Amino acid sequence: MKLDLLECVIEDQMAVVSLNRPPYNPLNWKLFGELSQLMDELEADREVKAVIITGKGDRAFAAGADIRDMMGLKTMDILANNEKCRATFEKMERLSKPIIAAVNGLALGGGAELTLACDLRICSETAKFGFPEINLGIIPGAGGTQRLQRVIGQTAAKELLYFGEMIAAERAYEIGLVNKVVPLEELLDHAKKWAEKLSEKPIMAMRMMKMSVNTGAKVDLDSALDLELACFGNAYATADREEGMQAFVEKRKPHFQGV
């Protein structure tokens, strides 16, 4: 597909997707449309085993929505557009392949919400996170109030959401918002190393793992345990499971075939 606001480079079984509106990479409805279509293509591409999302430049991952695009919209229009954002983020969560957010700078508002739709988050030492919506007289509208508390807990989430202030990378790590903090110049290399490791995992087991975790977090415990058991059965039925167990017994590295 033709991309105007994104770049996508596929190499070594990973796709590196860059938000391409430097220096601040603001989000708009066209970008979400491209990201949604790209998720469909990456889902269908059997060569891609992991995805990295980052921002162009060294100042911002995504410094939020393009406020100028929002100002003139009526309530019904903005709600319709936010549904597009929501659908894109849900598509990312349902993607059968793990997604790593490589946060190179500011991740504010919708940019922070975008990172929450990813499975793992690595950020640079210069990264900053925030949900400034309260200072504009609104609240996050693409999952921020819900995904954030599921990731870091309600108490820490309320602090970020209610005050609308930015936090630095180390604080984001302390509260569990990111998995790792690295120097900016090493960020993409670290993300690629993680993507490479994930690409070596058995495809069906990874797909079932992601489904069990993400979907299970949205339902009651009994339903989540039923889902986990079904996902376990699907993974157990694969040839990769046989190879993994045989390799363990023979004390060698498994050679997964994706079947």
N, C-alpha and C positions, 0 to 999 in steps of 0.2 A: 504494500500500500504506500501511497505518497504521503509523506509526513512533512508538515510545515513547522510545527511547534515542538516536535520531538525528534530525537535522533535514536536510531536503534542499530547497534552493531552486534552481530552474532559471531561468536568465536569460541572454540573449545567447549562446545555444548552449553554455553551460557549466552544470554542476551543482556547487553548493557544498554539500558534505556536512559537517555538524558533529556531533561526538560530544557528546551532550547529557546529561552527568552531572556538571555543575560542582560544586565548583571543580576537582576532580582528574580527572574523566572516566575513572574506572576501567573496565576492560574486563571483561565477563562473557559467558557463553555466549549470552544473549538478544541482546546487542548484536551479536555475530558473526552470529547468525542473521538479524537485520535487515540487516546490512551485506551478507551474501551475497545475500539476496533483492533488495536495492537494486541490486547489481551487475547482476543479471539484467535488471532494469527499465531501467537506464541503457544496457545493451548494446542493448536492443531499441528505444530511443528515438532515432530518426534525427536529431532536432533537437539532441541533445547531442553535442558534438564533443570536449569535454575535461571533466575532473572535478577538483575541488579537495576535499581532505579536511583538516579542521582541528578544533580543540577549542573548546568553548564557554568563555568567560571568558578571563582573561589569565594564569592560573597554570599551566595544564597543557594540553598536547595530549592525552596520556593517560599517567597516572602508573603504568601497569602494570596487571596483573590484579587483580581484587578478591580479596585474600588470604583474606578471611573466607569467601568462596564456595568457596575451594579447600581450606581446612583440614580439613574433614570428609569429603572425598572419598577413596575407596579408589583404589589405583593404576589399576585397570582403568577406573574412571570418569573419572579425570583424563586418561588416554590417549585415551579416546573423545572427550572434550571438546576435547583438543588437535588431534584429527583434524579437528574442525569449524573450528578456527582455521586450520589448514593449508589446508583446502579453500577457505576464504574468501580467504586470501592468494593462493593459486594462481589463483583466479577473477579477482582484481584484476590479476595479471600477464597473464592471458589476455584481459582486457578489450581490445577493439580500439581503445579511446580512451586517450590519455595521462592519467595521474593525477598530480597535484601535491600533495604533502604541505605544508601551510602550518603549520609547527610553532610554536605560539604560546607554549609554556612547556615544562614537563617532558615528556620522552618517554623513559619508563623501561620496561625489560622488554618486555612485550607491546606497549607504546606505541611503543618504538623499533623493534620487529619490524614493526609496522604501517607505519611510514614506509619501511622497506626494501622493502615490497611495492609501493610507489609508484614511478613513473618518475623523478620529480624531487622535490627537497626544498629548500624555502625556509624559513628559520627566523628568528625574532626574535632580537634581541641578548640577550634574557633567557632564551632557550631553553637547556635542559640535556639531555644524552643520557646514558644509562647502561644497563648490563645487570647489575642487582644480584642476579641469581638465585643466584650462588655463595654469597652471604652468607646465603641462606635454605636452603642445603643442596641446591639443585637446579641445573639448567642451563636455558638457554632451550629451549623446546619447540615453538616455532612458526616455526622457520626462522632464528633469530638466529645460531646458530653457523655456518650455511652462507651465508646471504645477506650477512651482515656482511663476511666475508672476501672475498667476490666483489666487494663495493663498495669496500672500503678496503685490501684486501690482508691476508694472514694475520698478519703481524707486528703491525700496529696492532690487528687484531681480537683477537688473543690478549691484548694489553694490556688492552683494555676488558673482555673476558670473564673473564679470570683474576683481576683485581683487583676487579672489580665496583664501580668508582668512577664518579662522574659527571664528564662533561667539559662545558665551557662552549661556547657557540656558535662562538666564534672557533677553538677547537681542533677542533671538528667540521668547520669549513670547511677548516682546514689539512690534515686527513687525508682530505678528499674525501667525508666523510659527508653534507655538504649542498652544494648548488650556490651558495647565496647567503645572506648575513646582512643583515637590514634592521631598522630600528627597529620596535618592536612595533606602533605605530599605523599603520605603512605596510605591514604584512605582507600583509593580505588584498588590498590594492590591487595590490601587486607580483604576487601569485599570480594575480589576475584578468587582469592585463596579459599574463602568460605564457600563461594559458589562452586569451585572446583571440587571441594570435598563433598558437597551436597550432590553434585552431578554423578558421583561414584556410588551413591546409594541406590538400592533397588527401587525401580519406578513405582510399582504398585504399593509397596510398603510406605514410601514417602507420600504418595497420594492419599492413602488411607490414614496415615498419621495426621496429615494436615486437616483432613475432613473431620476426624475424630476430635481433634483439639478445638478447631474453630467452631464447628457446629455444636459440639458438646457444651461449649461455654454459654450457649444461648438457650439451653433447655434445662429441665429439672434433672437431678442426679440419676434417677432411675432410667429416664429416657437416654441420658448421656451414656450410661453403662451399657444399655442395649445397643446403642450405636457403636460403641467401642467394640463390643463382641462381634457385631456384624463386620466391622472393618477388619478386625483381627482375622476372621474367617476368610475374607477376600484375599488378604495378604498371604495367609497360610496356604491357600490353594495354588500358589504360583510356583513355577519352576525356579524362580529366584530364591524362594524360601528353601527349597531343597538344596540348591547350590550353597546358600549361606550356611546352612547347618552342616553340610558335608565338608565345607571349607573349615569350619570351626573344629570339627572332629579331626580333620587331617592337618590342622595347624598351619593353614596357608591362607593367602588373601583370596577372597571370593571373586569370581568373575561373573557379575550379573549381566543378564542379556535383556532385561526389560520384559520378561514373559513369566 
